[in-house]
Amino acid sequence: MSFGKMPIANGFLDSTDFEREYFYELKPMFCENCLTFQISEQPDPEKMFHHNYAFFSRTSNRMVNHFKSYADWVTEQFLANVDPFVVEIGSNDGSMLENFSRKKIRHLGIEPSSNVAEEARKHGVNTLCSFFNLTTAKKIVSEHGHADALIAANVMCHIPDLHGVAQGVDHLLSPMGVLVFEEPYLGDMIKNTAYDQIYDEHVYIFSARSVINIFSKHGFELIDVKPQSTHGGSMRYILARKGKRAISPSIEKQLHYEDKNNLHIKSTYDLFKKKCELSRKNLVSILQQQKKDGRRVVGYAATSKSTTVLNYCGIGPDLINFISDTTPIKQGKYSPGVHIPVLPYEELKNGYPDTLLLFAWNHKTEIMENEASFIEKGGEWIIYVPDVTLIRK
């Protein structure tokens, strides 16, 4: 399947940059050997993770709270020994590691984007600005020793060279150390036709079977899985060296679920393609009707996911006036590819439109509660996951 030419998902830009904007072809694939859903071409990492990276975890209270519970769980489960050491891959602005820092637990964040790495340091989080690989792992061990837990959230799916990561993990972890990471879950993406999970940073969308197939080659086994509600349906994977820790019954249960739902069969992805095309047709149709009816439509949250939706569907400023977002680095810029203006949240509050198109659908509950007055005043929401729906009072 091809979603066509696609810009960098977080590449919000000035009008002077339009002519130089970078595009690549977004083509998802399914590997019948390792059972991994992946994209065939990813832009150079430096084009996505750099000094002007546009995503900060702290902008979502829900994610900050989630990371606190994640950190507390890791501490309780795996950091009982004296003077534990935890490392996070892709630590962003330190929202996760700050919880360890407050408990005086030795920690280190590995973050390739210098602007968010600097933000983490402002919050007292020790951060190394680098990509994670075997070379980085050797540097960490030489300076800090082996880690008891190597953790990540919405990061492992960004890394094309997972075998290189696994080599780094093997070098960095202590004999009883664990690798814990959570990512958008393939089963939920397929079930909800959440095709906007597919963009440049998401090289992979994992299932339990694909995680087993990848990491077993490096001496690790999946010992537990824990479903998460974040990002529209995620899975937390816990791995340890083979034979070092007991395997939870949840593994067999999850593998049974994946087999029952045919996540290992090619025809599942042929059907997914057809559902994506139908979703595109229905979304464009409802926006065109809004325009025909003279209704003013504004996008809510300039997410990475929105880049896939807008460009795949061919939705531009003719159908959406602007996108409202709370992230300062995105405000005053234009959305990648289709160039819809991104304006501060205050612009939205100063005068509600007729309709809001929700791009941050994975935060639907939190957003709907915050914007309850919008519906009360006669506003409408357009939601496109799992189905294209118009919500009104």
C-alpha positions, 0 to 999 in steps of 0.5 A, a space after each residue: 500500500 502507498 499513502 503517496 508522497 508524504 512530508 516529515 510528520 513533525 516538520 511544521 514550517 514557515 511559508 519561506 520553506 515551502 519550496 524546499 520541503 522534503 517529501 518521501 513515499 509512505 509505503 507500509 508493508 507486512 513481513 510474513 517472516 517476522 510478522 512485523 508491520 513496517 514502512 519500507 522507506 524512512 527518511 534519515 533520522 536527522 531529518 526527524 530528530 534534531 535541534 528543532 523537534 516539535 513534540 514535547 511530552 509535557 504538553 499533555 497532562 495525561 501523558 505526564 500522569 501516565 509516565 509517573 505511573 509507568 515510572 512507579 511501576 518500574 521502580 516497584 517491579 525491577 529496582 529493588 536492589 541497592 543503588 539501582 540505575 535506569 536508562 531511558 531511550 528517547 527520553 524527550 523532555 524528561 517527563 518520565 525520568 523526572 520521577 526517578 530523579 525526584 526519588 534520587 535514583 540514578 538515571 540517564 536519558 538518551 535523547 537525539 533531539 537537542 532542544 528537548 534534551 536541554 528541556 529535560 536538563 532544566 528539570 533535573 534529568 541527566 541527559 545524553 544527546 545521542 541516538 541509542 546503539 552499541 557505541 552509546 551503550 558502551 559509553 554508558 557502561 564505561 561511565 555509569 555501569 550496567 543498567 537494571 532497567 532500560 525503558 522507553 515509551 513510543 520510541 522503539 517503533 521509531 528506530 529502524 535498526 532494531 538489531 543494533 538496538 538489541 546489541 546495545 541492550 545486551 551490552 548495557 543491561 545487568 544479567 537480571 536487567 529488563 528491557 521495558 518499552 511500550 508502543 502503539 499496538 498493531 491489534 488496536 491499529 487494525 481494529 480501529 483503522 487508525 492509519 494515522 499511526 503510520 508516519 515517518 517516525 513509526 518504522 514499526 507497529 509491533 505485535 507480541 509475536 513480532 517483538 518475540 521474533 526480533 529480540 529472540 535472535 539476541 538472547 532475549 525473551 518476552 516475559 510479560 505484556 501489559 495493554 495500555 490505553 495511551 495513543 489509542 491502544 498501546 502495549 507494554 512489552 517486558 523482556 529479559 535474558 532467556 531463562 533469567 525471569 519467569 514468563 507470565 501467562 499473559 504471553 500465551 493469552 496475547 499470542 492467542 488473541 493475535 492468532 484469533 484476529 489473524 495478525 499473522 495473515 496477509 489478507 488482514 492487511 489487504 482488508 485494512 487497506 480497503 478500510 483506510 480508503 473508505 475512511 478517507 472517502 468518508 472524511 473528505 465527503 463530510 468536510 466538503 459537505 461542511 464547506 457547502 453548508 457554509 460551516 467553518 471548520 478548524 483542526 484541533 491539535 497539530 499532531 504527527 498523526 494529522 500529517 498522514 491524514 491531511 496529506 493522504 486525504 488531500 485536505 488543505 486550507 480550502 477545507 480547514 481554516 486553521 489548526 489550533 495547538 498549544 505547542 509554542 514551537 508549532 504556532 505561527 507555522 504551517 502544517 507539513 505538506 498541505 500548509 494549513 496555518 497553525 495558530 495558538 489555542 487562544 485563537 480558538 477560545 476567542 471565537 469557536 468555529 462551527 466544527 472542530 476536526 479532532 486530530 488528537 483522537 487518542 486524547 478524546 476523553 481529556 479533550 472533550 471534558 476540557 471543551 464541553 462548552 463547545 458542544 453546549 454552544 452548538 458546536 460539532 466534532 468530527 472524529 475519524 477513528 474508529 469511524 468517521 463520525 459527526 458528534 453534536 449536542 
